[in-house]
Amino acid sequence: MAGRDSLLVPCQRANVPGNLPLADGVHRRMLGRQWRHTFACRLINRDVPQQVVRVLLDHGSHKMTSHYAKITDQTV
């Protein structure tokens, strides 16, 4: 077992020395959010209507989905 000084993925917050590990499931949730973000941006970049993206991501309002369109506008 590796020592506490050599963690591969240290906890991000409240961990100035970097010797606390990520809690169980944090990495999976972070990847899930990144996947949703990438998926939404790619759909918007391919001119998929925002209404379709909203339904696919199960957003409750158009406001959240429009966030991805703004990101796309800024990257053009």
C-alpha positions in Angstrom: 0.0 0.0 0.0 1.3 3.4 -0.9 2.1 5.9 1.8 -0.1 8.9 2.4 2.5 11.1 0.8 2.0 9.5 -2.6 -1.7 9.7 -3.5 -2.5 9.4 -7.2 -5.7 11.5 -6.9 -5.7 13.7 -3.9 -8.8 15.4 -2.5 -9.3 18.8 -4.1 -10.8 20.9 -1.2 -9.5 21.5 2.3 -6.4 19.6 1.4 -3.5 22.1 1.2 -0.8 19.5 1.7 -2.4 17.1 -0.8 -2.3 14.0 1.5 -6.1 13.3 1.7 -7.6 11.0 -0.8 -10.8 11.6 -2.8 -13.9 10.3 -1.1 -15.7 7.3 -2.6 -17.7 8.1 -5.7 -16.3 11.6 -6.2 -14.3 10.6 -9.2 -17.3 8.9 -10.8 -19.5 12.0 -10.2 -16.8 14.3 -11.7 -16.5 12.1 -14.8 -20.3 12.1 -15.1 -20.5 15.9 -15.1 -17.7 16.1 -17.6 -19.4 13.6 -19.9 -22.7 15.6 -19.8 -20.9 18.8 -20.5 -19.0 17.4 -23.4 -22.1 15.7 -24.8 -24.2 18.9 -24.6 -21.5 21.0 -26.2 -21.0 18.6 -29.1 -24.7 18.4 -29.7 -25.0 22.3 -29.8 -21.9 22.5 -32.0 -23.6 20.1 -34.5 -26.7 22.4 -34.6 -29.0 20.0 -32.7 -31.9 22.2 -31.5 -31.7 23.3 -27.9 -35.1 21.8 -27.1 -33.7 18.4 -28.1 -30.6 18.9 -26.0 -32.8 20.0 -23.0 -34.8 16.8 -23.3 -31.8 14.5 -23.6 -30.1 16.1 -20.5 -33.4 16.3 -18.6 -33.0 20.0 -17.9 -36.0 21.6 -16.2 -35.6 24.9 -18.0 -34.2 26.3 -21.2 -31.9 28.5 -19.1 -29.5 25.7 -18.3 -29.4 24.4 -21.8 -28.7 27.9 -23.2 -25.6 27.9 -21.0 -24.1 25.4 -23.4 -25.0 27.5 -26.4 -23.3 30.5 -24.8 -20.1 28.5 -24.3 -20.3 27.5 -27.9 -20.7 31.1 -29.0 -17.7 32.1 -27.0 -15.5 29.4 -28.5 -16.2 30.3 -32.1 
